[in-house]
Amino acid sequence: MRAHRGLAFSHDFNSRRFSHDIKCPVCQKTVPSDDAEVHLVMCLTRPKITYNEDTLMEDKGECAICFDEMLSGSCIARLPCLCIYHKNCIDEWFTRKNCCPEHPGYD
């Protein structure tokens, strides 16, 4: 009987633990509620990647985010790693991740 109660408690404990996980509004990762405050501070204070905004003078192939062609006249963003993307695509990407889609470890 006692072992049965221990099993029930263990199940309730695990259910409660998982129900308190939250989705970070900055990076969209799911984090345990115990770590949420620290995680959120890290997300909000990490350095933002800057980029140069430009208009393409000639076609440059496809955007690695949306896979559409980057055509002459398109508004693009050039990252420090020299990758280029449609400006709207990289702005949307940066709402989820703070790295180059093709060079996630580049600093």
C-alpha positions in Angstrom: 0.0 0.0 0.0 2.8 2.4 1.0 4.7 1.7 -2.3 1.5 2.4 -4.2 1.2 5.8 -2.5 4.9 6.5 -3.3 4.2 5.7 -7.0 1.2 8.0 -7.1 3.2 10.8 -5.5 5.9 10.4 -8.0 3.4 10.6 -10.8 1.8 13.7 -9.4 5.2 15.3 -8.8 6.3 14.7 -12.4 3.0 15.9 -13.8 3.3 19.1 -11.8 6.9 19.6 -12.9 6.1 19.4 -16.6 3.0 21.6 -16.3 5.1 24.4 -15.0 7.5 24.6 -17.9 7.1 27.8 -19.8 7.8 29.0 -23.3 10.3 31.8 -23.4 8.7 34.8 -25.2 12.1 35.8 -26.6 13.6 32.6 -28.1 10.5 30.4 -28.0 12.4 27.6 -26.1 10.6 25.6 -23.4 12.3 26.0 -20.0 11.5 24.7 -16.5 9.8 27.4 -14.4 12.7 27.2 -11.8 15.1 28.4 -14.5 12.7 30.8 -16.3 13.9 34.0 -14.6 17.6 33.4 -15.3 16.8 32.2 -18.8 14.7 35.3 -19.6 17.4 37.7 -18.3 20.0 35.9 -20.5 17.7 36.2 -23.6 17.0 39.8 -23.0 20.5 40.9 -22.3 22.5 38.9 -24.9 24.1 41.0 -27.6 22.0 41.5 -30.7 23.4 40.8 -34.1 23.7 43.9 -36.2 23.5 44.0 -39.9 23.9 46.4 -42.8 20.8 47.1 -44.8 21.1 47.5 -48.5 19.3 47.2 -51.8 20.5 44.5 -54.2 21.9 45.9 -57.5 21.8 42.4 -59.1 20.2 39.0 -58.5 22.0 37.0 -55.8 20.4 33.5 -55.7 18.0 32.3 -53.1 17.5 33.4 -49.5 18.4 30.5 -47.2 15.5 31.4 -44.9 12.5 31.6 -47.3 14.1 29.9 -50.4 12.8 32.7 -52.7 15.1 34.4 -55.1 16.9 37.6 -53.9 16.2 39.8 -57.0 17.7 43.1 -58.0 16.0 45.8 -56.0 15.3 43.6 -53.0 15.9 45.0 -49.6 18.5 42.8 -47.9 20.5 42.5 -44.7 24.2 41.6 -44.7 25.3 40.0 -41.4 28.9 40.3 -40.0 29.6 36.8 -41.4 28.8 38.4 -44.9 25.7 36.2 -45.4 22.8 38.0 -47.0 19.0 37.5 -46.5 15.9 39.4 -47.3 15.6 42.0 -44.6 12.1 40.8 -43.6 13.2 37.2 -43.4 16.2 37.9 -41.1 14.1 40.2 -38.9 11.6 37.4 -38.4 14.4 34.9 -37.8 15.9 37.1 -35.1 12.6 36.9 -33.2 13.3 33.2 -32.6 17.1 32.9 -32.7 20.0 35.4 -32.4 22.4 33.9 -34.9 23.0 33.5 -38.6 20.9 30.7 -40.0 23.9 29.4 -41.8 26.6 30.1 -39.2 25.0 29.6 -35.7 28.4 29.6 -33.9 29.7 32.7 -35.6 30.5 35.5 -33.1 
